[in-house]
């Protein structure tokens, strides 16, 4: 599904996940407040809260009342594992089908990716 078709809270979630996976925030680091992230992205604070709630439900963030949200221990590894599974099981089959339809081979794909 193209990015712009995804609900805003899922696009925000993708951005937060990228911060964790890329190491911009690490285990124990604070995440931006709901208000600051909403202002930064021009989103409704309730939408940002919904994105954060998905991480909380998955145990990837820890809420410290009155202080904020923090990246949970092991969050990057668990998130990477979940995203790899989702990619391999949901998105990869369609990509492979398109590669086959286009008659591309591995060498062409690598040459294109490295160019």
Buried (B, 14 or more C-beta within 10 A) or exposed (E): EEEEEEEBBBBBBBEBBEBBBEEEBEBEBEBBBBEEBBEEBEBEBEBBBBBBEBBBEEEBBBEEEEEBBBBBEEBBEBBEEEBEEEEEEEEEEEEEEEBEEEEEEEEEEEEEEEE
